[in-house]
Structure formats: C-alpha cells, structure tokens
Amino acid sequence: MFQKEFKRNFCSMFRQKEFYISFLLSCSISTIPLLLSMWTFYHKSQMYMRPAWSYWGGSGTWFEWWDKMGSTEIYVRVFNVFCMIFLPLLASLAYSYIHYDNLKMGIIEAVIPRLGRRIYYRMNSLLVFLAGFIISAVPFVLQQIILLVMLPYSSLSTLGSTFLTDNYASSLLGLSGCLDALQIAHPYLFNLMTALSISITAGTAALCAFSFSLYFHKNRFVVILFIPFLFFVAIPAILSAMKGIFPLISSYATIGTNGNYHFGIWLIEILLILFINFSMIEFKIKKVKDETI
C-alpha cells in the first residue's frame, strides 16, 4: 500500500506548478551567474586555469585578473546568497503545501480513511523532503557539469610539489587536513559531498514547513514561506551576529570560508531539527485528529 501510493504521489508531485516554478527558479538563479562567469574565460589560455572542480560552490576559487584568467566572482557571490536566502524558500515552495491544500479542498477526508493516518502523514513528509532535496541537488550537479564542459578536468596547477586544494578542504569535518587526501584523489566526489549536505538542509527546511502546516493551516503563505524564512533565514541571520554561535544556513553555504565551521555542528543541528519535525508528525498521527476545514 505504502509503495504504491508513494509512487503515485511522487509522479503527481512533478505535475504541480509550484514544483516547476521552484525548480526553474532554483536552476536559473544558480546557473545563469555561472554561465556569465564562464564567458570571462573565453579565449583564455588553459595554462592559467585551475581544474573545474576548484571553481564550484560558495568557497570556489575566483581570479580577479580578468585579462589572463577570467573570474567566477559573480557566481560565487550569488551562490552564497542563493543558499542563505532563496534555497530554503524555494525548497518549501516545491511541495510543503500538500497537506494544507488537501485539507482546504476536502481531499484529506477521502484519503485518510483509505490509506490510514500513519501512511498518509509519513508518505507526504518523505515526499516533501525529497522535493526540497531535488530542488537543491539538481542545480548543483548541473553546475558541476557546466564547469566540466567549459573548463579543464585537470590543470597544470595541480602538477606542482604542493597540490592545490580549496580552503574548505581541511575544515569541513573540523579536523585539520583530514579531507585533503579525499580532495586530491576524488575532488569531484568531495564537491558532491558538499552539495549533498546543502541539499539535505534544503529538504529539512521543506519538511519544517510541512510539519508546521499540520498544526497551523490558516494561511498558505505562512505555511510555504514564513516558517522556513523564520527558522532558516531570519533566526540564523540574528545568531550570526552573536560571537561563538554557528548558524545553520550561513555556515553550510560557505563551508570553510569563515575558518571555524565544523561538519559536526551542522550534523547536530540537522539531526535536532529532524527529530523535532518527526516528533511533530508522530504527535499529529497519534494525538491530534483535526482533519477538518
């Protein structure tokens, strides 16, 4: 029953206009600046270029010597702003509204008796998380593909005695130099790990909006935008001004650039938020039975 309904609703998710809007905005905001940056590399010698992997992400390398090397400064700056502000909102826009819409249209009164409360809520929570994850992961993979197409896979800059690594390689796990070997051997896998962590956070933001929609369903705007903005943009922005506190979004989006962010902090924050969300969903299943308009 669960698998059959999950597949049907998963396909239905891709037919929602909100999902397409969010997906297209996510791809556009994150890839157009990259394409503009790639134009600055036109007719530049590969001798001055670093490998494609080193330009990816919020901690990616950019050059300011436009006459010789080109620059990805525009892309890197937009990438950070996109992750810190737009990504949580777009991830929530994708599918977090599903319970609110089902409730307002009366669909839930027919679905729950057929599926059961447990299957309905758990299935939709998983779909919401996957929607937010996809909104983030696909553009990031697309960015790396664009870099691979337009820039060299490897570079002369990697042939020296000291291997060129990004500044976030030694700080992702908070253990100095522990990931240098991984980045040297599999730099694109390293980028994928970073994209995975950002996408998990985007999915968590979407799930957070869904969890609150189970209890607060008076306004669709509050469900889709206000909750993720409050918990993933506004509060982290306030905390970022407090010395010694590492906010969720502003840290993971620029891994290593501040030199004091640790993967363990991100993991603890994500697990804590997921635990709160799962608790809210389970409490709704077992205790709060108010599926009425």
N, C-alpha and C positions, 0 to 999 in steps of 0.2 A: 504493500500500500504506500509506504513512505517513498520508495524509489520511483514508483510510477507517478505519483503526484509531484515529486520533486522534478522529474524530467519535464513534465507538462508545464509546470510553473516556471522552470528555468527557461524554456523556449518562449513562454509568454513574456518573460522579463525583457527579452530582446525586441519585443514588439511595442514596448512602451515608449512614447515620445520623449518622456523625461530622461530615459536612459540614453537615447540617441543624442539629445541636446547636451547632456552632461559629458558623454563620450566625445562628441565632436569638439566641445569647448576645451576639454582636457587635452586632446591631441593638438588642437590649434594653438592654445596658449603655450604649450611646452615645446612644440616642434617648429613653429614659424620663426621664433627668435634664433633657433639653432640653424635653420636654413639661411637666415640673414647673416649669421656669423660665418657660415661656410663660404659665403660669397667673398669675404675678405681674404680667403686662401686661394682665390682664383689666380692662376699664373704664378703662384709662389713655388719655390723650389722645395722638394721633399727633404732636402738636406737640412732645412731649418725646422721641420715639423717633428713633433713628438708622435708616439703611437696613438691610434684612435681612442683607445681606452682611457688615456690620461686626460682627455678633454671632457669626459662625461660627468654630469652631476653637479651638485652645488659646491663641491670642493674641486671641481675640474680646473685644469690649468688654462690660463689665457695669456696671450702675449700682447704687449702694447706697442710692439714695433711693427706697425701696420705695413710699412714699406717692404719688409722682408718676410714676415711670418704670418700675418693675419692675426685675428683676435676673436676669441669666443666670450669676451666680457659681457656682451649683451645677453647671450644665452645663459651664462652662469648666474647673472643677477636676476633674470626673470625666473630661472629655475628655483631659486631660493624663495622668491616672493610667491611663486605658484604653490610651492609645498607648504609654506607657512600660512597662507591666507585662503587661496582658492581651492586647493585639493580637498580639504575636509568638507567644504560646502558642496563641491561637485560630486564627491563620493556619496554624500547624503541625498543629493537630488536624484541620484540614479534609481533608487528603489525603496528608500526608507519610508515612503508614504503608503506602502501597500496596505498595512493594517488600517490606517486612517481611511483610505478610500473604500476598502471592503466594509468598514463599519458604516460609513456615511451612505453607501449605496445599498446596504442591506444584504450584501453578498455573504457576509460572515454568518448570518442566521441560517443559511443553507449549507455552508461549507463545514462548519464545526460539527453539526450532527453527523455528517457523512464521514469526516476524517477523524474527529476527536480533537480535543483541545491540545493534547500533547503534540500530535503530529503537525497540526496547523501552526502553532507558535514556533516550534523548533525548526520546521521546514522553512518558514519565512525568515527567521533570524539567520539561518545559514545562507539563504538566497540574498538577503540584504548585505551580509558581509562579503559574499562573492562579488556582488555588483560593485561595491566600493573598491574591492581589490582589483577588479578588472579595469575600472576607470583609471586607476593609477598605474598598474603594471604594463598594460599595452603601450601607452605613450612612452614609457621609459625604455622598453625593449625597442620600440621604433626609433628612438633617439640613438641608441647604440648601433642599430643597423645603418642609419644615415651616416654616422661617423665612420663606420667600417667601409661604406661605399665611397665616401668622399676623401677620406684621409688614409694614410698608410697603416697597414696592420701592425707592422713593426717599424722601427726607425733607427737611424744611425746613432741617435742619442742614447740608445739602450746598449750600445756596444762598448761603452767605456768601462773602466775598472769599477766605478761606483754606479750601481744600477739606479735609474731614475724612477722614483716612486712618488706617488701623491702624498700630500701631507697628512691625509687621514688614515694612511695605512697602519700607522703604529698606535693609533688612539681609538680605533673602532671598538676594541674589546677592553680598552683601558689597560692593556699590558704592552709596555713599550716594545715595539719591533716585532710583536708576535705574528703579525699578518704580513710582514714583508715577504716571507717565503711564498705565501699563497699568491700575493700580488705579482711576484716575479714569475712564478710558474704558470698561474692561471689568472691574469689580470681581468679578463672579461667575466670570469666566474666571480671574482671579487666585486665587480660592479653589479652583477646580478644579485649578490647577497645584500648590497646596499639598497637596490631597488626593491627587493623583497621586504626589507624592514619598513620602508616607506609605504609600500602597498598594504602591508598588514595594518599599519597605523590608519591608513585611509579606510580600510574595511572596518576597523574598530570604531572610527568616527561615525560611519554609516550605521553600524549596529547600535551605537549610543543613541542616535536619533530614533531608531526603531523602538528601542526599549522604552524611551520616554513617551513615545506615541501610544503605548499600551495603557498609559495612565492619564496622559494629557492629550485629549483629542478634541479640543475646541477650535483650533485654528491650524490649517495646513502649513502656513508659513512658519509657525513656531516649531512644528514637527520637523520640517525639512531643513530649515536654515538657522533658526535662532539657537536651538540646542547645540548643534556642532560648532556654531560660531562662538557660543559662550564658553564651552568646555575645551575646545581645541584651538581657538584663536585668541579670544579676549583674555581669559584667565592665564594662559601661558605667556601672553604679552605682558601682563601685570607682573607675573612671577619672574620674568626675565630681568626686570629691573631690580630684583632683590638679590643681593650678593649671596652666592653659595647655593642657590636653587636652580636646578636644571630643568627648564620646561620641556614639555614633550615635543611640540612641533618645531619650535625654533632651534632645537638641538639636533633632532634627527635629520632635518632638512639640510643642515650644513655640518655634517659629521666631520669632526676633526678641525674645523676652521677656528674654533674657539680654544682648542687645545686642552679642554678639561671635561669633555663629554665622554661618557663611558657607555658601552653597549649594555652593561648590567643595569644601569639606571633606566634606560629605555625599556628593557625587558621587564623590570619590576613594575614600571608604570603601565605597560600594556597588559600584563597579567592581572594587575589590580583592577584596571578598567573593565577587562573582560569578565573578571569574577563578579564585579558589581552588576554588569549587564546580564550575565547568566542568572544571577540571583533574582534580578527583577523579572526576568522571563519566567523562571520557575515559580516565583511567588504569584505571578499572574495566572499561570496554569492551575495551581493548586488552591489558591485562596480567593482571588478576585475574579468573579464571574459576572462581568457587567457588559457583555457584548450587546449593547443596545445603543440606539442613536441618542 
